[in-house]
Amino acid sequence: MEIRHKWQLQTAKARLSSLIKNADSEGPQEITIRGKAAAVILSREDYEKLTAKKPAFLQFMRQSPLRDTALEIERDSSPAREVEL
């Protein structure tokens, strides 16, 4: 997610409803204090995406559309390989 707009704290306080509407329609909104990033306001939807429980790795792999694809790995069985120095 990319920050779409930066707000100074005093402006954010004065225009809170606009800030929230912009977060919902335009994406994350950053609040600054003395020119330094202090907070980010997100829409509820963006927040849900960030905090959603992610499946365990094994479950993720089992749900993959590639799960039945054969994977052939060839390994070099020689004891050493040449290295340029």
N, CA, C and O atoms as CSV, one atom per row, in Angstrom:
chain,resi,resn,atom,element,x,y,z
A,1,MET,N,N,0.830,-1.173,0.000
A,1,MET,CA,C,0.000,0.000,0.000
A,1,MET,C,C,0.878,1.241,0.000
A,1,MET,O,O,1.840,1.347,0.760
A,2,GLU,N,N,0.540,2.129,-0.828
A,2,GLU,CA,C,1.298,3.360,-0.961
A,2,GLU,C,C,0.563,4.496,-0.258
A,2,GLU,O,O,-0.659,4.607,-0.357
A,3,ILE,N,N,1.310,5.338,0.451
A,3,ILE,CA,C,0.722,6.508,1.109
A,3,ILE,C,C,0.294,7.486,0.026
A,3,ILE,O,O,1.104,7.881,-0.813
A,4,ARG,N,N,-0.959,7.871,0.042
A,4,ARG,CA,C,-1.506,8.762,-0.989
A,4,ARG,C,C,-1.426,10.235,-0.608
A,4,ARG,O,O,-1.274,11.094,-1.477
A,5,HIS,N,N,-1.526,10.527,0.675
A,5,HIS,CA,C,-1.597,11.922,1.095
A,5,HIS,C,C,-0.981,12.076,2.473
A,5,HIS,O,O,-1.093,11.182,3.311
A,6,LYS,N,N,-0.329,13.214,2.712
A,6,LYS,CA,C,0.250,13.502,4.020
A,6,LYS,C,C,-0.502,14.674,4.633
A,6,LYS,O,O,-0.814,15.657,3.962
A,7,TRP,N,N,-0.781,14.545,5.914
A,7,TRP,CA,C,-1.498,15.569,6.654
A,7,TRP,C,C,-0.653,16.009,7.847
A,7,TRP,O,O,-0.065,15.175,8.534
A,8,GLN,N,N,-0.593,17.318,8.095
A,8,GLN,CA,C,0.001,17.801,9.329
A,8,GLN,C,C,-1.007,17.518,10.437
A,8,GLN,O,O,-2.214,17.532,10.196
A,9,LEU,N,N,-0.523,17.263,11.639
A,9,LEU,CA,C,-1.394,16.881,12.735
A,9,LEU,C,C,-2.531,17.866,12.958
A,9,LEU,O,O,-3.680,17.452,13.112
A,10,GLN,N,N,-2.235,19.161,12.978
A,10,GLN,CA,C,-3.285,20.152,13.223
A,10,GLN,C,C,-4.346,20.136,12.129
A,10,GLN,O,O,-5.526,20.341,12.413
A,11,THR,N,N,-3.946,19.897,10.888
A,11,THR,CA,C,-4.900,19.800,9.780
A,11,THR,C,C,-5.721,18.518,9.906
A,11,THR,O,O,-6.929,18.521,9.671
A,12,ALA,N,N,-5.067,17.439,10.273
A,12,ALA,CA,C,-5.758,16.157,10.440
A,12,ALA,C,C,-6.827,16.259,11.529
A,12,ALA,O,O,-7.927,15.729,11.372
A,13,LYS,N,N,-6.505,16.937,12.628
A,13,LYS,CA,C,-7.482,17.109,13.712
A,13,LYS,C,C,-8.662,17.964,13.250
A,13,LYS,O,O,-9.813,17.664,13.565
A,14,ALA,N,N,-8.373,19.015,12.515
A,14,ALA,CA,C,-9.429,19.921,12.070
A,14,ALA,C,C,-10.312,19.303,10.983
A,14,ALA,O,O,-11.483,19.661,10.857
A,15,ARG,N,N,-9.760,18.385,10.205
A,15,ARG,CA,C,-10.494,17.816,9.073
A,15,ARG,C,C,-10.579,16.295,9.179
A,15,ARG,O,O,-10.421,15.590,8.182
A,16,LEU,N,N,-10.827,15.795,10.377
A,16,LEU,CA,C,-10.837,14.358,10.631
A,16,LEU,C,C,-11.788,13.607,9.717
A,16,LEU,O,O,-11.426,12.548,9.204
A,17,SER,N,N,-12.989,14.118,9.496
A,17,SER,CA,C,-13.933,13.384,8.641
A,17,SER,C,C,-13.412,13.287,7.211
A,17,SER,O,O,-13.593,12.255,6.565
A,18,SER,N,N,-12.772,14.336,6.703
A,18,SER,CA,C,-12.178,14.276,5.357
A,18,SER,C,C,-11.041,13.270,5.311
A,18,SER,O,O,-10.897,12.522,4.343
A,19,LEU,N,N,-10.237,13.258,6.363
A,19,LEU,CA,C,-9.119,12.319,6.443
A,19,LEU,C,C,-9.625,10.885,6.377
A,19,LEU,O,O,-9.061,10.061,5.657
A,20,ILE,N,N,-10.680,10.580,7.117
A,20,ILE,CA,C,-11.236,9.227,7.141
A,20,ILE,C,C,-11.856,8.871,5.790
A,20,ILE,O,O,-11.676,7.754,5.304
A,21,LYS,N,N,-12.570,9.793,5.191
A,21,LYS,CA,C,-13.157,9.536,3.863
A,21,LYS,C,C,-12.068,9.286,2.828
A,21,LYS,O,O,-12.199,8.399,1.985
A,22,ASN,N,N,-11.002,10.063,2.893
A,22,ASN,CA,C,-9.889,9.867,1.951
A,22,ASN,C,C,-9.212,8.519,2.161
A,22,ASN,O,O,-8.824,7.862,1.195
A,23,ALA,N,N,-9.069,8.107,3.402
A,23,ALA,CA,C,-8.469,6.789,3.682
A,23,ALA,C,C,-9.313,5.689,3.059
A,23,ALA,O,O,-8.783,4.702,2.550
A,24,ASP,N,N,-10.621,5.864,3.103
A,24,ASP,CA,C,-11.529,4.861,2.536
A,24,ASP,C,C,-11.526,4.883,1.013
A,24,ASP,O,O,-11.580,3.826,0.383
A,25,SER,N,N,-11.464,6.063,0.414
A,25,SER,CA,C,-11.572,6.147,-1.050
A,25,SER,C,C,-10.235,6.187,-1.784
A,25,SER,O,O,-10.142,5.722,-2.920
A,26,GLU,N,N,-9.190,6.743,-1.146
A,26,GLU,CA,C,-7.909,6.928,-1.833
A,26,GLU,C,C,-6.785,6.042,-1.328
A,26,GLU,O,O,-5.782,5.856,-2.016
A,27,GLY,N,N,-6.945,5.495,-0.133
A,27,GLY,CA,C,-5.888,4.664,0.436
A,27,GLY,C,C,-5.289,5.298,1.670
A,27,GLY,O,O,-5.797,6.310,2.153
A,28,PRO,N,N,-4.215,4.720,2.189
A,28,PRO,CA,C,-3.608,5.163,3.439
A,28,PRO,C,C,-3.266,6.659,3.443
A,28,PRO,O,O,-2.822,7.218,2.440
A,29,GLN,N,N,-3.486,7.280,4.598
A,29,GLN,CA,C,-3.213,8.698,4.798
A,29,GLN,C,C,-2.202,8.827,5.939
A,29,GLN,O,O,-2.392,8.251,7.010
A,30,GLU,N,N,-1.138,9.579,5.707
A,30,GLU,CA,C,-0.085,9.730,6.710
A,30,GLU,C,C,-0.273,11.023,7.488
A,30,GLU,O,O,-0.610,12.061,6.917
A,31,ILE,N,N,-0.053,10.951,8.790
A,31,ILE,CA,C,-0.107,12.135,9.639
A,31,ILE,C,C,1.315,12.433,10.088
A,31,ILE,O,O,2.034,11.542,10.539
A,32,THR,N,N,1.715,13.694,9.961
A,32,THR,CA,C,3.065,14.086,10.347
A,32,THR,C,C,3.022,15.051,11.528
A,32,THR,O,O,2.068,15.810,11.701
A,33,ILE,N,N,4.074,14.999,12.328
A,33,ILE,CA,C,4.268,15.939,13.426
A,33,ILE,C,C,5.636,16.573,13.219
A,33,ILE,O,O,6.660,15.890,13.205
A,34,ARG,N,N,5.632,17.875,13.060
A,34,ARG,CA,C,6.862,18.627,12.773
A,34,ARG,C,C,7.607,18.057,11.572
A,34,ARG,O,O,8.836,17.993,11.571
A,35,GLY,N,N,6.863,17.646,10.554
A,35,GLY,CA,C,7.450,17.153,9.313
A,35,GLY,C,C,7.877,15.697,9.319
A,35,GLY,O,O,8.334,15.183,8.298
A,36,LYS,N,N,7.734,15.025,10.455
A,36,LYS,CA,C,8.133,13.620,10.533
A,36,LYS,C,C,6.901,12.727,10.608
A,36,LYS,O,O,5.932,13.042,11.299
A,37,ALA,N,N,6.951,11.612,9.888
A,37,ALA,CA,C,5.840,10.662,9.877
A,37,ALA,C,C,5.560,10.178,11.293
A,37,ALA,O,O,6.474,9.763,12.004
A,38,ALA,N,N,4.283,10.233,11.704
A,38,ALA,CA,C,3.920,9.828,13.062
A,38,ALA,C,C,2.882,8.712,13.072
A,38,ALA,O,O,2.915,7.850,13.950
A,39,ALA,N,N,1.965,8.712,12.115
A,39,ALA,CA,C,0.897,7.714,12.108
A,39,ALA,C,C,0.350,7.572,10.697
A,39,ALA,O,O,0.573,8.420,9.834
A,40,VAL,N,N,-0.375,6.475,10.485
A,40,VAL,CA,C,-1.035,6.233,9.200
A,40,VAL,C,C,-2.476,5.839,9.487
A,40,VAL,O,O,-2.741,4.987,10.335
A,41,ILE,N,N,-3.391,6.457,8.781
A,41,ILE,CA,C,-4.809,6.125,8.893
A,41,ILE,C,C,-5.163,5.228,7.715
A,41,ILE,O,O,-4.910,5.574,6.561
A,42,LEU,N,N,-5.755,4.067,8.016
A,42,LEU,CA,C,-6.149,3.098,6.990
A,42,LEU,C,C,-7.661,2.934,6.983
A,42,LEU,O,O,-8.330,3.167,7.990
A,43,SER,N,N,-8.185,2.531,5.838
A,43,SER,CA,C,-9.588,2.136,5.794
A,43,SER,C,C,-9.722,0.819,6.559
A,43,SER,O,O,-8.739,0.109,6.771
A,44,ARG,N,N,-10.921,0.513,6.961
A,44,ARG,CA,C,-11.152,-0.757,7.663
A,44,ARG,C,C,-10.772,-1.931,6.762
A,44,ARG,O,O,-10.205,-2.919,7.228
A,45,GLU,N,N,-11.088,-1.818,5.467
A,45,GLU,CA,C,-10.776,-2.886,4.506
A,45,GLU,C,C,-9.270,-3.143,4.431
A,45,GLU,O,O,-8.832,-4.293,4.454
A,46,ASP,N,N,-8.476,-2.066,4.341
A,46,ASP,CA,C,-7.020,-2.221,4.300
A,46,ASP,C,C,-6.495,-2.822,5.594
A,46,ASP,O,O,-5.595,-3.661,5.574
A,47,TYR,N,N,-7.053,-2.395,6.715
A,47,TYR,CA,C,-6.651,-2.935,8.007
A,47,TYR,C,C,-6.941,-4.432,8.080
A,47,TYR,O,O,-6.104,-5.208,8.541
A,48,GLU,N,N,-8.130,-4.836,7.623
A,48,GLU,CA,C,-8.506,-6.262,7.634
A,48,GLU,C,C,-7.527,-7.079,6.783
A,48,GLU,O,O,-7.141,-8.182,7.168
A,49,LYS,N,N,-7.131,-6.542,5.637
A,49,LYS,CA,C,-6.179,-7.255,4.778
A,49,LYS,C,C,-4.837,-7.453,5.486
A,49,LYS,O,O,-4.225,-8.517,5.396
A,50,LEU,N,N,-4.393,-6.412,6.189
A,50,LEU,CA,C,-3.098,-6.485,6.863
A,50,LEU,C,C,-3.109,-7.422,8.066
A,50,LEU,O,O,-2.096,-8.051,8.374
A,51,THR,N,N,-4.239,-7.515,8.739
A,51,THR,CA,C,-4.287,-8.303,9.968
A,51,THR,C,C,-4.938,-9.669,9.800
A,51,THR,O,O,-5.049,-10.426,10.764
A,52,ALA,N,N,-5.368,-9.989,8.588
A,52,ALA,CA,C,-6.016,-11.284,8.349
A,52,ALA,C,C,-5.049,-12.421,8.672
A,52,ALA,O,O,-3.853,-12.346,8.389
A,53,LYS,N,N,-5.595,-13.462,9.264
A,53,LYS,CA,C,-4.772,-14.625,9.595
A,53,LYS,C,C,-4.343,-15.310,8.307
A,53,LYS,O,O,-5.160,-15.589,7.429
A,54,LYS,N,N,-3.084,-15.568,8.215
A,54,LYS,CA,C,-2.529,-16.209,7.025
A,54,LYS,C,C,-2.414,-17.715,7.284
A,54,LYS,O,O,-2.139,-18.132,8.409
A,55,PRO,N,N,-2.624,-18.524,6.251
A,55,PRO,CA,C,-2.546,-19.974,6.461
A,55,PRO,C,C,-1.110,-20.410,6.757
A,55,PRO,O,O,-0.152,-19.747,6.360
A,56,ALA,N,N,-0.982,-21.514,7.446
A,56,ALA,CA,C,0.339,-22.093,7.695
A,56,ALA,C,C,0.956,-22.462,6.349
A,56,ALA,O,O,0.239,-22.676,5.372
A,57,PHE,N,N,2.267,-22.535,6.299
A,57,PHE,CA,C,2.958,-22.811,5.043
A,57,PHE,C,C,2.481,-24.099,4.395
A,57,PHE,O,O,2.247,-24.137,3.187
A,58,LEU,N,N,2.336,-25.151,5.186
A,58,LEU,CA,C,1.893,-26.436,4.638
A,58,LEU,C,C,0.494,-26.322,4.045
A,58,LEU,O,O,0.230,-26.849,2.964
A,59,GLN,N,N,-0.386,-25.648,4.737
A,59,GLN,CA,C,-1.747,-25.453,4.225
A,59,GLN,C,C,-1.720,-24.621,2.940
A,59,GLN,O,O,-2.450,-24.915,1.993
A,60,PHE,N,N,-0.885,-23.591,2.908
A,60,PHE,CA,C,-0.727,-22.763,1.714
A,60,PHE,C,C,-0.278,-23.618,0.521
A,60,PHE,O,O,-0.821,-23.495,-0.577
A,61,MET,N,N,0.713,-24.479,0.746
A,61,MET,CA,C,1.215,-25.327,-0.332
A,61,MET,C,C,0.154,-26.324,-0.797
A,61,MET,O,O,0.043,-26.599,-1.992
A,62,ARG,N,N,-0.614,-26.859,0.131
A,62,ARG,CA,C,-1.666,-27.816,-0.244
A,62,ARG,C,C,-2.778,-27.163,-1.047
A,62,ARG,O,O,-3.443,-27.840,-1.832
A,63,GLN,N,N,-2.996,-25.872,-0.872
A,63,GLN,CA,C,-4.042,-25.158,-1.602
A,63,GLN,C,C,-3.544,-24.616,-2.944
A,63,GLN,O,O,-4.332,-24.082,-3.726
A,64,SER,N,N,-2.277,-24.746,-3.207
A,64,SER,CA,C,-1.700,-24.215,-4.436
A,64,SER,C,C,-2.260,-24.923,-5.662
A,64,SER,O,O,-2.442,-26.140,-5.647
A,65,PRO,N,N,-2.537,-24.166,-6.729
A,65,PRO,CA,C,-2.990,-24.807,-7.963
A,65,PRO,C,C,-1.882,-25.645,-8.611
A,65,PRO,O,O,-2.152,-26.425,-9.524
A,66,LEU,N,N,-0.660,-25.492,-8.151
A,66,LEU,CA,C,0.470,-26.249,-8.707
A,66,LEU,C,C,0.810,-27.496,-7.886
A,66,LEU,O,O,1.823,-28.145,-8.146
A,67,ARG,N,N,-0.016,-27.833,-6.909
A,67,ARG,CA,C,0.310,-28.924,-5.982
A,67,ARG,C,C,0.506,-30.277,-6.666
A,67,ARG,O,O,1.259,-31.111,-6.162
A,68,ASP,N,N,-0.155,-30.513,-7.802
A,68,ASP,CA,C,-0.032,-31.804,-8.482
A,68,ASP,C,C,0.990,-31.775,-9.617
A,68,ASP,O,O,1.100,-32.735,-10.379
A,69,THR,N,N,1.721,-30.699,-9.729
A,69,THR,CA,C,2.732,-30.562,-10.776
A,69,THR,C,C,3.989,-31.331,-10.378
A,69,THR,O,O,4.477,-31.209,-9.255
A,70,ALA,N,N,4.498,-32.117,-11.310
A,70,ALA,CA,C,5.726,-32.876,-11.042
A,70,ALA,C,C,6.917,-31.926,-11.087
A,70,ALA,O,O,7.035,-31.100,-11.992
A,71,LEU,N,N,7.771,-32.049,-10.128
A,71,LEU,CA,C,8.950,-31.206,-10.037
A,71,LEU,C,C,10.172,-32.098,-10.141
A,71,LEU,O,O,10.394,-32.982,-9.314
A,72,GLU,N,N,10.952,-31.848,-11.166
A,72,GLU,CA,C,12.150,-32.645,-11.369
A,72,GLU,C,C,13.368,-31.806,-11.040
A,72,GLU,O,O,13.590,-30.755,-11.643
A,73,ILE,N,N,14.154,-32.268,-10.086
A,73,ILE,CA,C,15.356,-31.550,-9.679
A,73,ILE,C,C,16.556,-32.422,-9.979
A,73,ILE,O,O,16.642,-33.562,-9.522
A,74,GLU,N,N,17.481,-31.878,-10.751
A,74,GLU,CA,C,18.706,-32.604,-11.056
A,74,GLU,C,C,19.845,-31.963,-10.278
A,74,GLU,O,O,20.029,-30.746,-10.300
A,75,ARG,N,N,20.593,-32.796,-9.600
A,75,ARG,CA,C,21.707,-32.291,-8.809
A,75,ARG,C,C,23.023,-32.794,-9.392
A,75,ARG,O,O,23.115,-33.913,-9.897
A,76,ASP,N,N,24.015,-31.954,-9.310
A,76,ASP,CA,C,25.349,-32.322,-9.748
A,76,ASP,C,C,25.941,-33.252,-8.687
A,76,ASP,O,O,26.135,-32.836,-7.545
A,77,SER,N,N,26.223,-34.481,-9.041
A,77,SER,CA,C,26.723,-35.453,-8.067
A,77,SER,C,C,28.240,-35.480,-7.965
A,77,SER,O,O,28.787,-36.284,-7.211
A,78,SER,N,N,28.925,-34.629,-8.697
A,78,SER,CA,C,30.399,-34.616,-8.610
A,78,SER,C,C,30.820,-34.087,-7.230
A,78,SER,O,O,30.149,-33.226,-6.661
A,79,PRO,N,N,31.936,-34.607,-6.699
A,79,PRO,CA,C,32.358,-34.218,-5.343
A,79,PRO,C,C,32.838,-32.757,-5.233
A,79,PRO,O,O,32.815,-32.179,-4.146
A,80,ALA,N,N,33.258,-32.183,-6.319
A,80,ALA,CA,C,33.746,-30.796,-6.280
A,80,ALA,C,C,33.400,-30.121,-7.595
A,80,ALA,O,O,33.127,-30.787,-8.593
A,81,ARG,N,N,33.413,-28.853,-7.592
A,81,ARG,CA,C,33.173,-28.115,-8.821
A,81,ARG,C,C,34.228,-27.041,-8.991
A,81,ARG,O,O,34.860,-26.608,-8.028
A,82,GLU,N,N,34.407,-26.623,-10.228
A,82,GLU,CA,C,35.399,-25.628,-10.529
A,82,GLU,C,C,34.908,-24.255,-10.122
A,82,GLU,O,O,33.749,-23.904,-10.340
A,83,VAL,N,N,35.811,-23.476,-9.524
A,83,VAL,CA,C,35.470,-22.118,-9.091
A,83,VAL,C,C,36.530,-21.183,-9.621
A,83,VAL,O,O,37.726,-21.434,-9.476
A,84,GLU,N,N,36.080,-20.093,-10.242
A,84,GLU,CA,C,37.036,-19.101,-10.723
A,84,GLU,C,C,37.425,-18.181,-9.592
A,84,GLU,O,O,36.567,-17.664,-8.877
A,85,LEU,N,N,38.740,-17.972,-9.428
A,85,LEU,CA,C,39.228,-17.048,-8.391
A,85,LEU,C,C,39.901,-15.865,-8.992
A,85,LEU,O,O,40.371,-14.988,-8.267
